[in-house]
Amino acid sequence: MMHPAPRVALLAAGAVAGFAAGYLALMRPRLLRWGATVDEVRGPYPGAGLIPGSTRGATMAVTIDAPPSHVWPWLVQMGTDRAGWYSWDRLDNFGRRSAESIHPEWQEIAAGDRLAAKPDGSEWWGVAALEPERFLGLRMSVDLRGRPFDPARTRPRYYTDSLWGFELRESAGERTRLVVSGYWSLRPRWLQPILSIAVLEPSHWVMQTRQFSNLVRLASR
């Protein structure tokens, strides 16, 4: 007769394996294309050549009851030292509340500008691509200790380099289809799928859906 402890361990292992299989087969595909159409997922997405050796990440989308000209001002004023990120502020904005209105002083941005990701400015999203009212591409390049590096120069041995993109597509009835996707490269390469499945994909879904909800509320007013 099997001792109770090994039996419990086997049952626990089986439960974990069953959950993992269910997540990979049923939940993960939905997270990776939340709200997006087949064409939005499979079609080309801006910024494909900006991150060398990268793979495309999740593609998520939402329809906003406002034209792109009304959505764009909310995007260009993002940043921890500016309007925030319109997501879960305690998690990604250090407890600071995201803006509830358009700030004219934060509307002028250009390629190469830095949108702070930390209050002290030690990490940032750089404006890597900018096409007013159509596309905003934000890039973060840091080594695995969290230290930023210049991707135009020599890369560190271990790093993460990613593009977070916001594409605005005109939709019928003066509405906007906001399609968020991007590209990611991580070294060592073998670590990328592990971190992607275990950490990045679920956390990105939590934060991105919250941002969508707030942008719909704010831009549609």
C-alpha positions as CSV (number, residue, x, y, z in Angstrom):
1,M,0.0,0.0,0.0
2,M,1.4,3.4,-1.0
3,H,2.3,5.8,1.9
4,P,-0.1,8.8,2.1
5,A,2.7,11.4,1.4
6,P,3.8,10.0,-2.0
7,R,0.2,9.6,-3.0
8,V,-0.5,13.3,-2.2
9,A,2.6,14.3,-4.1
10,L,1.5,12.3,-7.1
11,L,-2.0,13.8,-7.0
12,A,-0.6,17.3,-6.7
13,A,1.8,16.7,-9.6
14,G,-1.1,15.4,-11.7
15,A,-3.2,18.5,-10.8
16,V,-0.4,20.8,-11.8
17,A,0.2,18.9,-15.0
18,G,-3.5,19.0,-15.8
19,F,-3.8,22.7,-15.2
20,A,-0.7,23.4,-17.3
21,A,-2.1,21.4,-20.2
22,G,-5.5,23.1,-19.9
23,Y,-3.8,26.5,-19.8
24,L,-1.6,25.8,-22.9
25,A,-4.4,24.3,-24.9
26,L,-7.4,26.5,-24.0
27,M,-6.5,29.7,-22.1
28,R,-3.2,30.7,-23.7
29,P,-4.4,31.0,-27.3
30,R,-7.2,33.3,-26.1
31,L,-4.8,35.5,-24.2
32,L,-2.5,35.8,-27.2
33,R,-5.2,37.2,-29.4
34,W,-7.6,38.9,-27.0
35,G,-10.2,40.9,-28.9
36,A,-8.2,40.6,-32.2
37,T,-9.5,39.3,-35.5
38,V,-7.7,36.7,-37.6
39,D,-6.5,39.3,-40.0
40,E,-5.1,41.5,-37.2
41,V,-3.2,38.5,-35.7
42,R,-1.9,37.1,-39.0
43,G,-1.4,40.3,-41.0
44,P,1.7,42.5,-41.0
45,Y,2.3,44.7,-38.0
46,P,4.5,47.9,-38.0
47,G,8.0,47.8,-36.5
48,A,8.9,44.3,-37.7
49,G,12.5,45.3,-38.4
50,L,13.2,47.4,-35.4
51,I,14.2,44.6,-33.0
52,P,16.9,42.3,-34.5
53,G,16.3,38.6,-33.9
54,S,12.9,39.2,-32.4
55,T,9.6,37.3,-32.5
56,R,6.2,38.8,-32.6
57,G,4.3,38.7,-29.3
58,A,0.6,38.7,-28.5
59,T,-1.8,40.7,-30.6
60,M,-4.7,42.3,-28.7
61,A,-7.3,44.8,-29.9
62,V,-10.3,46.9,-28.9
63,T,-12.8,49.1,-30.6
64,I,-13.0,52.7,-29.2
65,D,-16.1,54.8,-30.0
66,A,-14.0,57.8,-31.1
67,P,-11.9,58.6,-34.1
68,P,-8.1,58.2,-34.1
69,S,-7.6,61.9,-33.6
70,H,-9.3,61.6,-30.2
71,V,-7.4,58.5,-29.1
72,W,-3.9,59.6,-30.2
73,P,-3.6,62.4,-27.5
74,W,-4.1,59.9,-24.7
75,L,-1.3,57.7,-26.1
76,V,1.4,60.3,-26.6
77,Q,1.2,61.6,-23.1
78,M,1.9,58.3,-21.5
79,G,4.9,57.9,-19.1
80,T,5.4,57.5,-15.4
81,D,6.5,61.1,-15.2
82,R,3.6,62.2,-17.3
83,A,0.0,60.8,-17.6
84,G,0.8,57.3,-16.5
85,W,-0.2,54.2,-18.4
86,Y,-3.9,53.9,-17.8
87,S,-3.6,50.4,-16.4
88,W,-3.3,49.1,-12.8
89,D,-1.5,52.2,-11.3
90,R,-0.3,50.3,-8.2
91,L,1.5,47.8,-10.4
92,D,3.0,49.8,-13.2
93,N,2.8,53.4,-12.2
94,F,4.2,53.2,-8.6
95,G,0.8,54.1,-7.1
96,R,0.5,57.4,-9.0
97,R,-2.9,57.8,-10.6
98,S,-3.0,58.0,-14.4
99,A,-4.4,61.2,-15.9
100,E,-8.1,61.6,-16.5
101,S,-7.7,64.5,-19.0
102,I,-5.6,65.6,-21.9
103,H,-2.6,67.7,-20.9
104,P,-1.4,70.0,-23.7
105,E,2.1,70.2,-22.3
106,W,2.6,66.5,-22.9
107,Q,1.4,66.4,-26.5
108,E,4.6,67.0,-28.3
109,I,6.8,63.9,-28.7
110,A,9.4,62.9,-31.3
111,A,11.4,59.8,-32.2
112,G,14.1,59.3,-29.6
113,D,12.2,60.8,-26.7
114,R,12.1,58.9,-23.5
115,L,8.9,58.1,-21.6
116,A,9.9,57.2,-18.1
117,A,9.1,53.7,-16.8
118,K,10.3,54.6,-13.2
119,P,9.9,57.8,-11.3
120,D,13.7,58.4,-11.1
121,G,14.0,57.9,-14.9
122,S,16.4,55.0,-14.6
123,E,14.3,52.9,-17.0
124,W,12.3,54.2,-19.9
125,W,10.4,53.4,-23.1
126,G,12.0,55.1,-26.0
127,V,9.9,56.4,-28.9
128,A,11.2,54.2,-31.7
129,A,8.5,54.7,-34.3
130,L,6.0,57.6,-34.6
131,E,3.3,58.2,-37.2
132,P,0.8,60.6,-35.8
133,E,-2.7,59.2,-35.3
134,R,-1.6,55.9,-36.9
135,F,1.2,54.2,-35.0
136,L,3.3,54.6,-31.8
137,G,6.2,52.2,-31.2
138,L,7.9,52.2,-27.7
139,R,11.1,50.4,-27.2
140,M,12.8,49.2,-24.0
141,S,16.4,47.8,-24.1
142,V,17.9,46.6,-20.8
143,D,20.3,43.9,-19.7
144,L,19.0,41.2,-17.3
145,R,20.0,43.4,-14.3
146,G,17.6,46.1,-15.5
147,R,20.3,48.5,-16.8
148,P,19.4,50.3,-20.0
149,F,21.8,50.0,-23.0
150,D,21.9,51.7,-26.4
151,P,20.7,49.1,-29.0
152,A,22.6,50.9,-31.7
153,R,25.9,50.0,-30.0
154,T,27.3,46.7,-28.7
155,R,24.7,44.6,-27.0
156,P,25.4,43.0,-23.6
157,R,25.6,39.2,-23.5
158,Y,22.3,38.9,-21.7
159,Y,19.5,41.3,-22.4
160,T,15.9,41.9,-23.3
161,D,14.9,44.2,-26.2
162,S,11.3,44.8,-26.9
163,L,8.9,47.0,-28.9
164,W,5.4,47.8,-27.5
165,G,3.3,49.0,-30.4
166,F,0.0,50.9,-30.7
167,E,-1.6,50.9,-34.1
168,L,-4.7,53.0,-34.7
169,R,-7.0,51.9,-37.6
170,E,-10.0,53.9,-38.7
171,S,-13.2,52.0,-38.3
172,A,-16.8,52.7,-39.5
173,G,-18.8,55.2,-37.7
174,E,-15.8,57.4,-36.7
175,R,-14.5,54.8,-34.4
176,T,-11.0,53.5,-33.8
177,R,-9.6,50.0,-33.9
178,L,-6.7,50.0,-31.5
179,V,-4.3,47.0,-32.2
180,V,-1.6,46.4,-29.7
181,S,1.3,44.1,-30.5
182,G,5.1,44.1,-30.6
183,Y,8.3,42.3,-31.0
184,W,10.7,40.8,-28.4
185,S,14.2,39.5,-28.3
186,L,15.8,38.0,-25.2
187,R,19.2,36.4,-24.6
188,P,19.9,33.7,-23.6
189,R,17.5,32.6,-26.3
190,W,16.4,29.4,-24.5
191,L,15.0,31.5,-21.6
192,Q,12.6,33.5,-23.8
193,P,9.8,30.9,-24.3
194,I,9.9,30.0,-20.6
195,L,9.6,33.6,-19.4
196,S,7.1,34.4,-22.1
197,I,4.7,31.6,-21.2
198,A,5.2,31.7,-17.4
199,V,5.4,35.5,-16.8
200,L,5.2,37.9,-19.8
201,E,2.0,36.7,-21.5
202,P,-0.3,36.5,-18.5
203,S,1.0,39.7,-16.9
204,H,0.7,41.5,-20.2
205,W,-2.9,40.4,-20.6
206,V,-3.7,41.6,-17.1
207,M,-2.2,45.0,-17.7
208,Q,-3.3,45.5,-21.3
209,T,-6.9,44.7,-20.8
210,R,-7.0,47.2,-18.0
211,Q,-5.4,49.8,-20.2
212,F,-8.0,49.0,-23.0
213,S,-10.8,49.5,-20.5
214,N,-9.6,52.9,-19.4
215,L,-8.8,54.1,-22.9
216,V,-12.3,53.2,-24.1
217,R,-13.8,55.1,-21.1
218,L,-11.5,58.1,-21.5
219,A,-11.4,58.6,-25.3
220,S,-15.1,57.9,-25.8
221,R,-16.3,60.6,-23.4
